[in-house]
């Protein structure tokens, strides 16, 4: 999706500020942008994993179709879930972005990749691949439930999730 066509997170929050249904969820303001794009949006696909990015690698090497991969790494920054090679694979395969509730690595390579990458922190430590983790399951990010197929919007001001595309 063209970055100009993506609604801003501020506009989305303005439009939903009186909505008490919980439909719009604002992720905590702890994410940093590392990818070549800071504005990205798409339907959510999820990976749930801890210290093993096997399912992340599997996901970014499949057609993204403009989706956003949301990686629930438990909020730990012990190991990197995405590095330069996986960011390049995500871009090549049509993913709009990757949001990691955990750490990433290869800062310069991430910045050069034409894909959104947001995460809690950087760490140089790679994961151990043990073929563990789950794909396309509901995940909780800081207590917020996010389901595959919901819509995520990320920009310079934050990251929000809605049940459907705005």
NORGINOR-V948365 format. One line per field, one symbol per residue. ss: DSSP state (H for helix, E for strand, C for the rest). phi: phi as a letter, one per 40 degrees, with the letter a starting at -180 (. if undefined). burial: + if it has 16 or more other ideal C-beta (glycine too) atoms within 10 Angstrom, else -. Layout:
ss = ???
phi = ???
burial = ???
This chain:
ss = CCHHHCCCHHHHHHHHCCCCCCCCEECCCCCEECCCECCEEEEEEEEECCCCCHHHHHHHCCCCCCCEEEEECCCCCCCEEECHHHHHHHHHCCCCEEEEEEEECCHHHHHHCCCEEEEEEECCCCCCCCCCCEECCCEEECCEEECCCCEEEEECCEEEEECCCC
phi = .ddccccccccccdcbcccccgccbbcdcbcbcbccbcbaaiccbbbbabfacdccddcccbdcfgcbcbbcbggcbcbccabdcccccccccgccabbbcibbagdcccccccacbbacabaccccccbfbhbbfbcbbbfgccbbdgcbbbbaccibbbbcacc
burial = -----++-+--+---+-------++-+---+-+++++++++++++++++++++++++-++---+--+++++++---+-++++++-++++++---++++++++++++--++--+-+++++++-+---+-----+-+---+-+----+---++++++-++++++----
